[in-house]
Amino acid sequence: MNKFFNKLGMLSQKLGGQIHLRSLRDAFASLIPFIIIAGLMIFFNYVVIEPTGFMSNIINSATLTTWQDVGTSITNGTLNFLAILLAGACAYHLALNRKFENPIAPTLLAISIFVIMLPFITTVTPVGAKEAVQVAGVISFGSTNSGGMFVGIIAAILSTEFFIWLTKNEKLKINIGGESVPPAVTKSFNVLIPIMITILTFAIVSFAIKQLFGTDINSLILKTIQRPLVGLVTSLPGFIILMLLSNLLFAIGIHPGGVIAPIMDPVLYTTMNENMIAFSQGQPIPNIINMAFKDTFGVMGGSGNTIALLIAIFLFSKRKDYRDIAKLSTAPGIFNINEPVIFGLPIVFDLTLMIPFVLASPICLTAAYFVTKIGLMSPVVIQTPWTTPPVLSGFLATGGDWRASVFQIIMIGLTVLLYIPFLKVAEKKAVE
């Protein structure tokens, strides 16, 4: 068992240190505030001030509709623009991890490359019309929201790597240094030729793909990469396997944020954004599994749903050291921060407590999946902050469905029962 854990740890460290995965993880971390405010605005627009909702008894429906413009503008600048923000953020962090001295250049370049790869003709349905028409000179939100996230990732990584490689050639630099020349101008001229070559190269590649395959590169990536990957990660078996692996890594002291998150996050944020857009437009919700679904039902009190372990300790443990650690862990645990109990009890490398820790989240997530699928609970449609306390998080994430909060309470109770026998065994071992 120790040999297995050592090999798993070494593999995880290599994956966590892989520069592209690390850059992607950092990029998504940069975008969390934008995603959360988009979710809060959708909740406010379509739950709190929904023109046909409870507020219509107090305020005129036309006034509520007008007020929704504020939230809609915020959603357009965050959720519907996420692919472009991701392209810039991913290029920026990759440049930093490559220790490139002028990270703003690849950041702007990635955004430019992303737009170059977009289709020239867009299909839209005019307001009030029943049939769609094709228009030119328009960028659709369908290309810049979750539908274009993988295009943004690919554009950022490939363009940044190619650009940085070109800048290493001294012959491609234009040096106009001097005391009278502003530093920003000097840096711009140093990367002038590499930027031009990179833009020209990607434009030619995009043109060639259009001629060879009869489709734009955006649509090609969507069909061949994004949709299959989304289908794999958001299938219940694939999702549960990744969650099991995530908790197992945490249980041997390796934070899964550097290993599993770069694999799961792009897919789960894609399905999360699709749900938020569908909810804001009054359309059927397309996905059960998404980022907030994982946080709401699989991270209650932190990874392994350890809020249940804290409750089990308070109710059934007689060991003073366990109860003291539980007291110290309660405040952060309410906000889903559980490092104190993971490393303080500890759960790490304790084969007894590792078992319920690894299994708790997958069990709760599987139950939540089927309860949602049969319609006993609304799908998750709002991206809430991951620190939102359990019970409240269920209500907010499902757009105000109280049944989600009740379900969380039930699952916490069942998880307490899961932890109790292993807690008793761990106490006995500690005494021995």
VEXDREN-2710 file (C-alpha; in Angstrom, 1 decimal):
% VEXDREN-2710
k/r/px/py/pz
1/MET/0.0/0.0/0.0
2/ASN/2.8/2.4/0.8
3/LYS/4.6/1.6/-2.5
4/PHE/1.3/2.4/-4.3
5/PHE/0.9/5.7/-2.5
6/ASN/4.5/6.6/-3.2
7/LYS/4.1/5.9/-6.9
8/LEU/0.8/7.8/-7.0
9/GLY/2.3/10.7/-5.2
10/MET/5.3/10.9/-7.6
11/LEU/2.9/10.8/-10.6
12/SER/0.6/13.4/-9.1
13/GLN/3.6/15.7/-8.4
14/LYS/4.7/15.4/-12.0
15/LEU/1.2/16.2/-13.3
16/GLY/0.8/19.0/-10.9
17/GLY/4.1/20.5/-12.0
18/GLN/3.3/20.2/-15.7
19/ILE/3.5/23.8/-16.9
20/HIS/0.4/23.9/-19.1
21/LEU/-1.9/22.3/-16.5
22/ARG/-0.5/24.6/-13.9
23/SER/-1.1/27.7/-16.2
24/LEU/-4.6/26.5/-16.9
25/ARG/-5.3/26.0/-13.2
26/ASP/-4.1/29.5/-12.4
27/ALA/-6.1/31.0/-15.3
28/PHE/-9.3/29.5/-14.0
29/ALA/-8.5/30.8/-10.5
30/SER/-8.2/34.3/-11.9
31/LEU/-11.7/34.0/-13.5
32/ILE/-13.5/32.8/-10.3
33/PRO/-14.7/36.4/-9.4
34/PHE/-16.1/36.9/-12.8
35/ILE/-18.0/33.6/-12.8
36/ILE/-19.3/34.1/-9.3
37/ILE/-20.7/37.6/-10.0
38/ALA/-22.3/36.3/-13.1
39/GLY/-24.0/33.6/-11.1
40/LEU/-25.2/36.1/-8.4
41/MET/-26.6/38.4/-11.1
42/ILE/-28.5/35.6/-12.7
43/PHE/-29.9/34.6/-9.4
44/PHE/-30.9/38.2/-8.7
45/ASN/-32.4/38.7/-12.1
46/TYR/-34.4/35.5/-12.4
47/VAL/-35.2/34.6/-8.8
48/VAL/-35.3/37.9/-6.8
49/ILE/-36.6/40.4/-9.4
50/GLU/-38.2/38.0/-11.9
51/PRO/-41.1/40.0/-13.4
52/THR/-43.5/37.0/-12.9
53/GLY/-42.2/36.2/-9.4
54/PHE/-43.0/37.2/-5.9
55/MET/-41.6/40.7/-6.4
56/SER/-44.3/41.5/-9.0
57/ASN/-46.8/41.8/-6.1
58/ILE/-44.8/44.7/-4.8
59/ILE/-43.2/46.3/-7.8
60/ASN/-44.6/46.8/-11.3
61/SER/-43.4/44.0/-13.8
62/ALA/-42.3/46.5/-16.4
63/THR/-40.0/48.2/-13.7
64/LEU/-38.6/44.8/-12.8
65/THR/-37.8/44.1/-16.4
66/THR/-36.0/47.4/-16.7
67/TRP/-34.0/46.7/-13.6
68/GLN/-32.9/43.4/-15.1
69/ASP/-30.8/45.3/-17.7
70/VAL/-28.1/45.9/-15.0
71/GLY/-27.7/42.2/-14.4
72/THR/-27.8/41.4/-18.1
73/SER/-25.0/43.8/-18.9
74/ILE/-22.9/42.2/-16.1
75/THR/-23.6/38.7/-17.5
76/ASN/-22.6/39.8/-21.0
77/GLY/-19.3/41.2/-19.8
78/THR/-18.5/38.1/-17.7
79/LEU/-20.3/34.9/-18.5
80/ASN/-20.8/35.6/-22.2
81/PHE/-17.2/36.9/-22.6
82/LEU/-15.6/34.1/-20.6
83/ALA/-13.7/32.4/-23.5
84/ILE/-11.9/35.6/-24.4
85/LEU/-11.0/36.3/-20.7
86/LEU/-9.8/32.7/-20.4
87/ALA/-7.6/33.0/-23.5
88/GLY/-5.9/36.1/-22.1
89/ALA/-5.6/34.7/-18.6
90/CYS/-4.2/31.4/-19.7
91/ALA/-1.6/33.1/-22.0
92/TYR/-0.6/35.5/-19.2
93/HIS/0.0/32.7/-16.6
94/LEU/1.8/30.5/-19.1
95/ALA/4.1/33.5/-19.9
96/LEU/4.7/33.9/-16.2
97/ASN/5.5/30.3/-15.7
98/ARG/7.9/30.4/-18.6
99/LYS/9.5/33.5/-16.9
100/PHE/8.9/35.6/-20.0
101/GLU/9.7/39.2/-19.2
102/ASN/6.9/40.8/-21.1
103/PRO/3.7/38.8/-20.3
104/ILE/1.3/41.4/-21.6
105/ALA/2.4/40.7/-25.1
106/PRO/1.3/37.0/-25.3
107/THR/-1.8/38.0/-23.3
108/LEU/-3.0/40.4/-26.0
109/LEU/-1.7/38.1/-28.7
110/ALA/-3.8/35.2/-27.5
111/ILE/-7.0/37.4/-27.5
112/SER/-6.1/38.5/-31.1
113/ILE/-5.5/34.9/-32.2
114/PHE/-8.8/33.8/-30.6
115/VAL/-10.7/36.4/-32.7
116/ILE/-8.8/35.4/-35.8
117/MET/-10.0/31.8/-35.4
118/LEU/-13.7/32.9/-35.1
119/PRO/-16.0/32.3/-38.1
120/PHE/-16.7/35.2/-40.5
121/ILE/-20.4/34.4/-40.9
122/THR/-22.7/34.0/-37.8
123/THR/-26.2/32.6/-37.7
124/VAL/-28.5/34.6/-35.6
125/THR/-32.3/34.9/-35.0
126/PRO/-33.4/38.6/-35.0
127/VAL/-35.6/39.8/-32.1
128/GLY/-39.2/38.9/-32.9
129/ALA/-38.3/36.7/-35.9
130/LYS/-39.0/33.0/-36.2
131/GLU/-36.2/32.1/-38.6
132/ALA/-32.5/32.5/-38.3
133/VAL/-30.5/34.5/-40.8
134/GLN/-26.7/34.7/-41.5
135/VAL/-24.9/37.9/-40.9
136/ALA/-21.3/39.0/-41.3
137/GLY/-19.2/41.3/-39.1
138/VAL/-20.8/40.0/-35.9
139/ILE/-19.3/38.0/-33.1
140/SER/-21.8/35.7/-31.4
141/PHE/-21.9/35.2/-27.7
142/GLY/-22.1/31.5/-28.6
143/SER/-18.5/31.7/-29.6
144/THR/-17.2/33.8/-26.7
145/ASN/-19.1/32.1/-23.8
146/SER/-18.7/28.5/-22.7
147/GLY/-18.9/27.4/-26.3
148/GLY/-15.5/28.9/-27.1
149/MET/-13.7/28.0/-23.9
150/PHE/-11.6/25.2/-25.4
151/VAL/-10.8/27.3/-28.4
152/GLY/-9.5/30.0/-26.0
153/ILE/-7.4/27.4/-24.2
154/ILE/-5.9/26.0/-27.4
155/ALA/-5.3/29.5/-28.9
156/ALA/-3.6/30.7/-25.7
157/ILE/-1.3/27.7/-25.2
158/LEU/-0.2/27.3/-28.9
159/SER/0.2/31.0/-29.7
160/THR/2.1/31.7/-26.5
161/GLU/4.5/28.8/-26.9
162/PHE/5.1/29.7/-30.6
163/PHE/5.5/33.4/-29.8
164/ILE/8.0/32.8/-26.9
165/TRP/10.0/30.4/-29.1
166/LEU/10.2/33.1/-31.8
167/THR/11.4/35.8/-29.3
168/LYS/14.4/33.7/-28.4
169/ASN/15.8/34.5/-31.9
170/GLU/17.8/37.7/-31.6
171/LYS/17.6/38.3/-35.3
172/LEU/13.8/38.9/-35.0
173/LYS/14.2/41.7/-32.4
174/ILE/14.1/45.4/-33.3
175/ASN/16.2/47.3/-30.7
176/ILE/15.4/51.0/-30.4
177/GLY/16.7/51.4/-26.9
178/GLY/17.7/54.8/-25.6
179/GLU/17.0/57.0/-22.6
180/SER/14.5/59.0/-24.6
181/VAL/12.5/56.0/-25.6
182/PRO/9.7/54.8/-23.2
183/PRO/10.3/51.2/-21.9
184/ALA/6.8/50.2/-23.2
185/VAL/7.8/51.3/-26.7
186/THR/11.1/49.4/-26.5
187/LYS/9.3/46.2/-25.4
188/SER/6.7/46.6/-28.2
189/PHE/9.4/46.8/-30.9
190/ASN/11.3/43.9/-29.5
191/VAL/8.3/41.6/-30.0
192/LEU/7.0/43.3/-33.2
193/ILE/8.2/40.7/-35.7
194/PRO/7.4/37.6/-33.5
195/ILE/3.8/39.0/-33.0
196/MET/3.4/39.5/-36.8
197/ILE/4.7/36.1/-37.6
198/THR/2.5/34.4/-35.0
199/ILE/-0.6/36.2/-36.2
200/LEU/0.1/35.5/-39.9
201/THR/0.8/31.8/-39.1
202/PHE/-2.5/31.3/-37.2
203/ALA/-4.4/33.1/-39.9
204/ILE/-3.0/30.9/-42.6
205/VAL/-3.7/27.7/-40.5
206/SER/-7.3/28.9/-39.9
207/PHE/-7.7/29.6/-43.6
208/ALA/-6.3/26.2/-44.5
209/ILE/-8.6/24.3/-42.2
210/LYS/-11.6/26.2/-43.6
211/GLN/-10.6/25.2/-47.1
212/LEU/-9.8/21.6/-46.3
213/PHE/-12.6/20.7/-44.0
214/GLY/-15.3/23.2/-45.0
215/THR/-15.7/24.5/-41.5
216/ASP/-14.1/27.1/-39.2
217/ILE/-11.5/26.0/-36.7
218/ASN/-13.8/27.0/-33.8
219/SER/-16.5/24.5/-34.9
220/LEU/-13.9/21.8/-35.6
221/ILE/-12.4/22.1/-32.1
222/LEU/-16.0/22.1/-30.6
223/LYS/-16.9/18.8/-32.4
224/THR/-13.6/16.9/-32.1
225/ILE/-12.3/18.0/-28.7
226/GLN/-14.8/19.9/-26.5
227/ARG/-17.9/17.8/-26.9
228/PRO/-16.2/14.4/-26.5
229/LEU/-14.3/15.6/-23.4
230/VAL/-17.4/17.2/-21.9
231/GLY/-19.2/13.9/-22.5
232/LEU/-16.5/11.9/-20.8
233/VAL/-16.0/14.0/-17.7
234/THR/-19.7/14.7/-17.2
235/SER/-20.8/11.1/-17.6
236/LEU/-21.6/9.8/-14.1
237/PRO/-18.9/7.0/-14.2
238/GLY/-16.2/9.4/-15.5
239/PHE/-17.1/12.1/-13.0
240/ILE/-17.2/9.7/-10.0
241/ILE/-13.9/8.1/-10.9
242/LEU/-12.3/11.6/-11.0
243/MET/-13.8/12.5/-7.7
244/LEU/-12.6/9.3/-6.1
245/LEU/-9.1/10.0/-7.4
246/SER/-9.3/13.6/-6.2
247/ASN/-10.1/12.6/-2.6
248/LEU/-7.6/9.8/-2.7
249/LEU/-4.8/12.3/-3.6
250/PHE/-5.9/14.6/-0.8
251/ALA/-5.9/11.6/1.6
252/ILE/-2.2/11.1/0.9
253/GLY/-1.3/14.7/1.4
254/ILE/-1.5/16.0/-2.2
255/HIS/-3.9/18.8/-2.9
256/PRO/-6.0/17.8/-6.0
257/GLY/-6.2/21.4/-7.1
258/GLY/-2.9/21.0/-8.9
259/VAL/-3.6/17.6/-10.5
260/ILE/-7.3/16.9/-11.0
261/ALA/-8.6/20.5/-11.2
262/PRO/-6.9/21.3/-14.6
263/ILE/-8.6/18.2/-16.1
264/MET/-12.1/18.7/-14.6
265/ASP/-12.4/22.5/-14.3
266/PRO/-12.5/23.4/-18.0
267/VAL/-15.3/20.9/-18.6
268/LEU/-17.3/21.6/-15.4
269/TYR/-17.1/25.4/-16.0
270/THR/-18.3/24.8/-19.5
271/THR/-21.4/22.9/-18.4
272/MET/-21.9/25.3/-15.5
273/ASN/-22.0/28.3/-18.0
274/GLU/-24.4/26.4/-20.3
275/ASN/-26.7/25.9/-17.4
276/MET/-26.6/29.6/-16.3
277/ILE/-27.3/30.8/-19.8
278/ALA/-30.2/28.4/-20.2
279/PHE/-31.6/29.4/-16.8
280/SER/-31.4/33.1/-17.7
281/GLN/-33.1/32.5/-21.0
282/GLY/-35.9/30.3/-19.5
283/GLN/-34.7/27.2/-21.5
284/PRO/-34.4/23.6/-20.3
285/ILE/-31.3/23.0/-18.2
286/PRO/-28.9/20.9/-20.3
287/ASN/-26.5/19.5/-17.6
288/ILE/-26.8/17.8/-14.2
289/ILE/-23.1/17.6/-13.6
290/ASN/-21.2/20.9/-13.4
291/MET/-18.8/22.9/-11.2
292/ALA/-21.4/24.1/-8.7
293/PHE/-23.0/20.6/-8.6
294/LYS/-19.6/19.2/-7.4
295/ASP/-19.1/22.0/-4.8
296/THR/-22.7/21.9/-3.5
297/PHE/-23.0/18.2/-2.9
298/GLY/-19.5/16.8/-3.0
299/VAL/-17.6/19.4/-0.9
300/MET/-19.9/19.9/2.1
301/GLY/-17.5/21.1/4.8
302/GLY/-14.6/20.4/2.3
303/SER/-13.4/17.5/0.3
304/GLY/-14.8/14.2/1.7
305/ASN/-17.8/16.1/3.1
306/THR/-15.9/16.3/6.4
307/ILE/-18.6/18.4/8.1
308/ALA/-20.2/15.0/8.7
309/LEU/-17.0/13.8/10.4
310/LEU/-17.0/16.8/12.7
311/ILE/-20.6/16.1/13.7
312/ALA/-19.8/12.5/14.3
313/ILE/-16.9/13.5/16.6
314/PHE/-19.1/15.8/18.6
315/LEU/-21.8/13.3/19.0
316/PHE/-19.9/10.0/19.5
317/SER/-16.3/10.6/20.2
318/LYS/-14.9/10.5/23.8
319/ARG/-11.3/11.4/22.9
320/LYS/-10.4/14.8/24.1
321/ASP/-7.8/15.4/21.3
322/TYR/-10.3/14.5/18.6
323/ARG/-12.9/16.8/20.1
324/ASP/-10.4/19.6/20.5
325/ILE/-9.4/19.3/16.8
326/ALA/-13.1/19.2/15.8
327/LYS/-13.7/22.5/17.7
328/LEU/-10.8/24.2/15.9
329/SER/-12.0/22.8/12.6
330/THR/-15.7/23.8/12.9
331/ALA/-15.4/27.5/11.9
332/PRO/-13.4/26.9/8.7
333/GLY/-15.4/23.7/8.1
334/ILE/-18.7/25.7/7.9
335/PHE/-17.1/27.5/4.9
336/ASN/-15.8/24.3/3.3
337/ILE/-12.2/24.7/4.4
338/ASN/-11.1/21.4/6.0
339/GLU/-7.3/21.3/6.0
340/PRO/-7.3/21.6/9.9
341/VAL/-9.2/18.3/10.2
342/ILE/-7.4/16.6/7.3
343/PHE/-4.0/17.3/8.7
344/GLY/-4.8/17.7/12.4
345/LEU/-6.8/14.6/13.1
346/PRO/-5.2/13.4/10.8
347/ILE/-7.0/11.8/7.9
348/VAL/-3.9/11.9/5.8
349/PHE/-2.3/8.4/5.6
350/ASP/-4.7/7.0/8.2
351/LEU/-6.0/4.0/6.3
352/THR/-9.1/3.8/8.5
353/LEU/-10.4/7.4/8.1
354/MET/-9.2/7.5/4.4
355/ILE/-11.9/5.0/3.4
356/PRO/-15.0/7.1/4.3
357/PHE/-13.1/10.3/3.3
358/VAL/-12.6/8.9/-0.2
359/LEU/-16.1/7.4/-0.5
360/ALA/-18.3/10.2/1.0
361/SER/-18.3/12.7/-1.8
362/PRO/-18.9/10.1/-4.6
363/ILE/-21.8/8.6/-2.7
364/CYS/-23.4/12.0/-2.1
365/LEU/-22.8/13.1/-5.7
366/THR/-24.3/9.9/-7.1
367/ALA/-27.4/10.3/-5.0
368/ALA/-27.7/14.0/-6.0
369/TYR/-27.4/13.0/-9.7
370/PHE/-30.3/10.5/-9.5
371/VAL/-32.5/12.7/-7.3
372/THR/-32.0/15.5/-9.8
373/LYS/-32.6/13.2/-12.8
374/ILE/-35.9/12.0/-11.6
375/GLY/-37.1/15.6/-10.8
376/LEU/-37.1/15.5/-7.0
377/MET/-34.7/18.4/-7.0
378/SER/-34.0/21.3/-9.4
379/PRO/-30.7/21.2/-11.4
380/VAL/-27.8/23.4/-10.3
381/VAL/-28.0/26.6/-12.3
382/ILE/-26.0/29.2/-10.3
383/GLN/-22.3/29.3/-9.7
384/THR/-22.0/30.1/-6.0
385/PRO/-18.7/30.8/-4.1
386/TRP/-17.2/27.5/-3.0
387/THR/-17.1/28.8/0.5
388/THR/-20.9/29.1/0.7
389/PRO/-22.0/27.0/3.8
390/PRO/-23.9/23.8/3.2
391/VAL/-27.7/24.0/3.2
392/LEU/-27.5/27.6/2.1
393/SER/-25.4/26.6/-0.9
394/GLY/-28.1/24.1/-2.1
395/PHE/-30.8/26.7/-2.0
396/LEU/-28.7/29.3/-3.9
397/ALA/-27.1/26.9/-6.5
398/THR/-30.5/25.5/-7.6
399/GLY/-32.0/29.0/-8.1
400/GLY/-34.0/28.9/-4.9
401/ASP/-35.2/25.3/-4.6
402/TRP/-35.6/24.5/-0.8
403/ARG/-35.6/20.8/-1.6
404/ALA/-31.9/21.0/-2.4
405/SER/-31.2/22.2/1.1
406/VAL/-33.3/19.4/2.6
407/PHE/-31.4/16.9/0.4
408/GLN/-28.1/18.3/1.8
409/ILE/-29.2/17.8/5.4
410/ILE/-30.3/14.2/4.6
411/MET/-26.9/13.5/2.9
412/ILE/-25.0/15.0/5.8
413/GLY/-26.9/12.8/8.2
414/LEU/-26.2/9.7/6.1
415/THR/-22.5/10.6/5.8
416/VAL/-22.3/10.9/9.6
417/LEU/-23.5/7.3/9.8
418/LEU/-20.8/6.4/7.2
419/TYR/-18.0/8.0/9.3
420/ILE/-19.1/6.6/12.7
421/PRO/-17.8/3.0/12.5
422/PHE/-14.5/4.1/11.0
423/LEU/-14.1/6.8/13.6
424/LYS/-14.6/4.2/16.3
425/VAL/-11.9/2.0/14.8
426/ALA/-9.6/4.9/14.4
427/GLU/-10.1/5.8/18.1
428/LYS/-9.4/2.2/19.1
429/LYS/-6.2/2.1/17.1
430/ALA/-5.1/5.4/18.6
431/VAL/-5.6/4.0/22.1
432/GLU/-3.6/0.9/21.2
END
